């Protein structure tokens, strides 16, 4: 199959969930023998030489773009009634490149990777008389992230702006989902919300996957006793919000009730306020770890105290593949095939987190039980080979409908 993949950024290095999802989709489609042509925005925030993707695609073209958030940009978008979150990813030069590529390169399907570039589905419809099916791969229902962040915000002005941004983003998603021939949601919860928003076209749920060759238990690694860990990109607001809550609400209780327990936090692009967490007792901050797999296996328990966000937490399914015990909020584990007490422990309040931590540390059999069930679920549901095969079947269905 010949696939044109349109990217909102060059997904490299693999230091956050979005990059991991996009890169591995390319990698395993390419490995399965499909012809992949990539056109990508190359954002200043995540700027990379296009050559980093040469091993996972047939060809790649890029257009540089500045997506920095500025007060003037926010004002202009507000005056136009647009979503500022998405308007930063619109580029006339990129639109021209995309249309030219479609006019000169035969492809069977167009894959728009991320809601933020749904703009270009309308451009394709407006300017081309004939084109293959246009499929949008969502990473989240974007408006829900802003809405949940707003619900947790305590400062009135910030709370108002989060809800304003959510409303604008929701209008954008409603408008541009309808320009696509098919939409791929990452979780059943996201798919249900997309239907609630009014989308009536073809819709498929395709989760993220885990590379079992990378996230395989290493018998040479022994977890540090009585340690918790969390790993995630600290430039993503829900991760920072989760860590602030955990530091302010959970760690004081933990130090009081389980004083021997240490917490290890890892992630790229840590801002100064996150780095200062390492000044607290029993907290260790790791701004850059060479291997997420080795880091997680070096600790006894993964905690995922997310309060907002959307989509799917890749670090959970990676920890599942490693057979790690996991304590998460329900939002954190949303859309993942886990069950409370069987393959994960759910906790919502600070005291529930401390109780779950104590329960696992005092009950090795429960730790093994959770880890074994989680690992089995990862193997059954989240190998990249199975995920990509499911995505290709959706492409084929749309191609048959359009022929």
C-alpha positions in Angstrom: 0.0 0.0 0.0 1.2 3.5 -0.8 0.6 5.9 2.2 1.1 9.6 2.4 1.6 10.5 6.1 1.2 14.1 7.1 3.0 14.9 10.4 2.6 17.8 12.8 6.2 17.5 13.8 9.2 15.2 13.2 8.7 12.5 15.8 12.2 12.2 17.1 13.8 11.6 19.6 11.4 9.2 21.2 11.1 11.1 24.5 7.3 11.6 24.7 4.1 9.7 24.0 3.3 11.6 20.8 6.7 11.0 19.2 6.6 7.3 20.2 3.2 6.8 18.7 4.0 8.6 15.4 7.5 7.1 15.0 6.5 3.5 15.7 3.4 3.8 13.4 5.8 4.7 10.6 8.4 2.1 11.6 6.0 -0.8 11.7 4.1 0.2 8.6 7.4 0.4 6.8 8.6 -2.9 8.2 5.3 -4.5 7.0 6.3 -3.5 3.4 4.2 -0.4 2.8 5.5 2.5 0.8 5.5 5.6 3.0 5.8 9.1 1.8 6.1 11.7 4.6 5.4 15.5 4.5 6.0 17.0 7.9 5.9 20.3 9.7 9.3 20.8 11.3 8.5 22.9 14.4 11.1 25.1 16.1 10.3 23.4 19.4 11.0 19.9 18.1 13.2 20.7 15.2 15.1 17.7 13.7 17.0 17.0 10.5 14.6 15.0 8.2 17.3 12.3 7.9 16.3 10.9 11.3 13.2 9.3 9.6 15.0 7.9 6.6 15.0 4.4 8.0 11.2 4.3 8.6 9.9 5.9 5.3 10.4 5.9 1.6 10.6 9.7 1.2 10.3 12.8 3.4 9.7 16.5 2.8 9.5 19.2 5.5 8.5 22.8 6.0 9.9 24.7 9.0 7.3 26.5 11.2 7.4 28.5 14.4 4.6 27.2 16.8 5.7 29.2 19.8 2.8 30.5 22.0 2.7 34.3 22.0 0.2 36.9 23.4 -0.1 38.5 20.0 -0.8 35.1 18.4 -3.4 34.3 21.0 -5.1 37.7 20.5 -5.2 37.3 16.7 -6.8 33.8 17.0 -9.3 35.1 19.5 -10.3 38.0 17.1 -10.8 35.5 14.3 -12.7 33.1 16.6 -10.2 30.3 16.0 -8.5 27.8 18.3 -5.1 29.1 19.0 -3.9 25.6 19.9 -4.5 24.5 16.3 -4.0 27.7 14.3 -0.3 27.6 15.2 0.0 24.6 12.9 -1.4 26.1 9.8 1.1 27.0 7.1 0.5 28.2 3.5 3.8 26.9 2.3 3.1 23.5 3.9 -0.4 23.4 2.2 1.2 24.1 -1.2 3.8 21.3 -0.6 1.1 18.8 0.4 -1.1 19.6 -2.6 1.9 19.4 -5.0 3.0 16.1 -3.5 -0.5 14.7 -4.0 -0.5 15.8 -7.6 2.8 14.2 -8.4 3.0 11.1 -6.1 0.4 8.3 -6.5 -0.8 7.2 -3.1 -3.7 5.0 -1.9 -4.5 6.7 1.4 -3.7 10.0 3.1 -2.9 9.7 6.9 -3.1 12.9 8.9 -1.3 12.2 12.1 -2.7 14.4 14.9 -5.8 16.6 15.2 -3.7 19.8 15.0 -3.2 19.2 11.3 -6.8 18.4 10.5 -6.8 21.9 8.7 -5.3 20.2 5.7 -8.2 17.8 5.1 -10.3 20.8 4.0 -7.4 22.0 1.8 -7.3 18.7 0.0 -11.1 18.8 -0.6 -11.0 22.4 -1.8 -8.2 22.1 -4.3 -8.1 18.6 -5.7 -10.8 17.1 -7.9 -9.7 13.5 -7.1 -7.9 12.2 -4.0 -7.6 9.0 -2.0 -9.3 8.5 1.4 -8.3 11.0 4.0 -7.8 9.5 7.5 -7.2 11.5 10.7 -5.3 9.7 13.4 -6.2 11.4 16.7 -3.8 11.2 19.7 -6.4 12.6 22.0 -9.7 14.4 21.9 -7.9 17.7 22.3 -10.6 19.9 23.8 -11.0 17.4 26.7 -7.4 18.1 27.8 -8.1 21.9 28.1 -11.4 21.3 29.8 -10.0 18.9 32.4 -7.1 21.3 33.1 -9.6 24.1 33.5 -11.6 22.0 36.0 -8.5 21.5 38.1 -7.3 25.1 37.9 -7.7 27.3 41.0 -6.8 30.7 39.6 -10.0 32.3 38.1 -8.3 33.9 35.0 -6.4 30.8 34.1 -9.5 28.7 34.7 -11.6 30.9 32.4 -8.9 30.8 29.6 -8.6 27.0 29.8 -12.4 26.7 29.3 -12.3 29.3 26.5 -9.5 27.4 24.8 -11.5 24.1 25.3 -14.6 25.6 23.6 -12.6 26.9 20.6 -10.8 23.6 20.3 -14.1 21.7 20.4 -15.5 23.8 17.6 -12.4 23.1 15.6 -12.6 19.4 16.1 -16.3 19.3 15.2 -15.6 21.2 12.0 -12.6 19.4 10.8 -13.4 15.8 11.7 -16.2 16.1 9.2 -13.7 16.9 6.4 -12.1 13.4 6.8 -13.3 10.1 5.3 -12.3 8.3 8.4 -11.1 9.0 11.9 -9.0 6.8 14.1 -9.4 7.2 17.9 -6.9 5.9 20.3 -9.3 4.7 23.0 -13.0 3.6 23.1 -13.6 6.6 25.4 -12.3 9.0 22.8 -14.3 7.3 20.1 -17.5 7.7 22.1 -16.7 11.4 22.6 -16.0 11.9 18.9 -19.5 10.5 18.1 -21.0 12.7 20.8 -19.5 15.7 19.1 -21.4 14.9 16.0 -19.0 13.0 13.7 -21.0 10.4 11.6 -18.3 9.1 9.3 -16.2 5.9 9.5 -14.6 5.6 13.0 -12.1 3.0 14.3 -10.4 2.5 17.6 -6.7 1.7 17.2 -4.6 1.9 20.4 -1.0 2.8 20.7 1.4 -0.1 20.9 4.6 -1.2 22.7 7.8 -2.5 21.1 8.2 -5.8 22.9 11.8 -6.1 21.8 12.7 -2.9 23.7 10.4 -3.2 26.7 11.4 -6.8 27.7 12.2 -7.6 31.3 16.0 -7.6 31.9 16.9 -10.2 34.5 20.2 -8.3 35.1 18.3 -5.3 36.6 17.2 -5.5 40.2 14.7 -2.9 41.4 15.8 -0.6 44.2 13.8 -1.6 47.3 11.0 0.6 48.4 11.1 2.9 45.4 8.4 4.5 43.2 8.9 6.0 39.8 7.2 8.2 37.2 8.5 9.1 33.7 7.0 11.5 31.2 7.7 14.6 29.1 7.6 17.6 31.5 6.6 20.0 28.8 3.2 18.5 28.6 0.9 20.3 31.0 -1.0 17.3 32.4 2.3 15.6 33.4 3.4 18.8 35.2 0.0 19.1 36.9 0.2 15.5 38.0 3.7 15.9 39.5 2.7 19.1 41.3 -0.2 17.4 42.9 1.8 14.3 43.8 4.6 16.5 45.4 2.2 18.7 47.3 -0.4 16.1 48.4 1.0 12.6 48.3 4.6 12.9 49.2 4.0 14.6 52.6 1.7 11.8 53.6 4.1 9.2 52.2 7.0 10.7 54.3 4.8 10.6 57.3 3.4 7.0 57.0 6.2 5.3 54.9 9.3 7.3 55.6 11.7 4.7 53.9 10.0 5.0 50.5 11.7 7.1 47.8 10.3 8.6 44.6 12.2 8.9 41.4 11.0 11.2 38.6 12.4 11.1 35.1 11.5 13.1 31.9 12.8 15.3 29.2 12.5 19.1 29.0 12.1 19.6 32.8 11.4 23.3 33.7 13.1 24.8 36.8 10.1 24.3 39.1 10.1 20.5 38.4 13.9 20.3 38.9 13.4 21.8 42.4 11.4 18.7 43.4 14.7 17.0 43.9 15.4 19.3 46.9 12.6 17.5 48.8 13.4 14.6 51.1 13.2 11.1 49.4 12.7 12.7 46.0 15.2 12.1 43.1 14.9 13.9 39.8 16.5 12.5 36.6 16.3 15.1 33.8 17.7 12.7 31.2 17.7 8.9 31.3 19.3 6.9 28.5 16.7 4.1 28.6 13.1 4.4 29.8 12.9 0.6 30.1 15.9 0.4 32.3 14.8 3.3 34.4 11.3 1.8 35.1 12.8 -1.7 35.9 15.1 -0.1 38.4 12.2 0.8 40.7 9.5 -1.3 42.3 6.3 0.5 41.4 5.2 2.9 38.6 2.8 5.6 39.8 0.6 7.6 37.3 -1.3 10.3 39.3 -2.8 12.1 36.2 -5.7 14.4 36.9 -6.3 15.6 33.4 -5.1 14.8 29.9 -6.6 12.5 27.3 -5.8 9.7 24.9 -3.6 6.9 26.1 -0.6 6.8 28.5 2.1 4.9 26.6 4.3 4.6 29.7 1.6 2.5 31.3 1.5 -0.1 28.5 5.3 0.0 28.4 5.4 -0.8 32.2 2.8 -3.5 31.6 5.1 -5.1 29.0 7.8 -5.1 31.6 5.6 -6.8 34.2 5.6 -3.9 36.6 3.0 -3.2 39.3 1.2 0.1 38.5 -0.8 2.5 40.6 -2.9 5.0 38.6 -5.8 7.3 38.6 -8.6 6.2 36.4 -8.0 9.1 34.0 -4.3 8.0 33.8 -5.3 4.4 32.7 -8.2 5.5 30.5 -8.7 3.4 27.5 -6.2 0.7 28.6 -7.1 -3.0 29.1 -6.5 -3.1 32.9 -8.7 -4.0 35.8 -8.5 -2.7 39.4 -7.0 -5.3 41.6 -6.1 -7.6 38.7 -3.6 -5.7 36.5 -3.5 -2.3 38.2 -4.4 -0.6 41.4 -6.5 2.5 41.1 -6.1 5.4 43.5 -7.7 8.9 43.3 -6.9 10.6 46.6 -3.5 11.1 48.4 -4.5 8.6 51.1 -5.6 6.0 48.5 -2.2 6.4 46.8 -0.3 5.9 50.1 -2.5 2.9 51.0 -2.0 1.3 47.6 1.8 1.8 47.9 1.9 0.2 51.3 -0.3 -2.7 50.2 2.1 -3.5 47.3 5.3 -3.1 49.3 3.9 -5.4 52.0 2.4 -8.0 49.7 5.0 -9.4 47.2 2.4 -11.9 45.9 0.1 -9.1 44.9 2.9 -7.3 43.1 3.7 -10.5 41.1 0.0 -11.0 40.4 -0.5 -7.5 39.0 2.7 -7.6 37.0 2.0 -11.0 35.4 -1.6 -10.0 34.4 -0.5 -6.6 33.1 2.3 -8.3 31.0 -0.2 -10.8 29.6 -2.6 -8.0 28.6 0.2 -6.0 26.9 1.2 -9.1 24.8 -2.4 -9.8 23.8 -3.5 -6.2 23.0 -0.6 -3.9 22.4 2.1 -5.3 20.1 2.9 -2.8 17.4 2.5 -5.5 14.7 -1.1 -6.1 15.8 -1.8 -2.3 16.1 -0.5 -1.5 12.6 -2.4 -4.5 11.1 -5.6 -3.1 12.6 -4.9 0.3 11.1 -4.2 -1.1 7.7 -7.5 -3.0 7.7 -9.3 0.3 8.3 -7.4 1.9 5.4 -8.5 -1.0 3.2 -12.1 -0.7 4.2 -12.1 3.0 3.2 -10.3 2.3 0.0 -13.0 -0.3 -1.0 -15.8 2.2 -0.1 -14.3 4.9 -2.3 -13.6 2.7 -5.3 
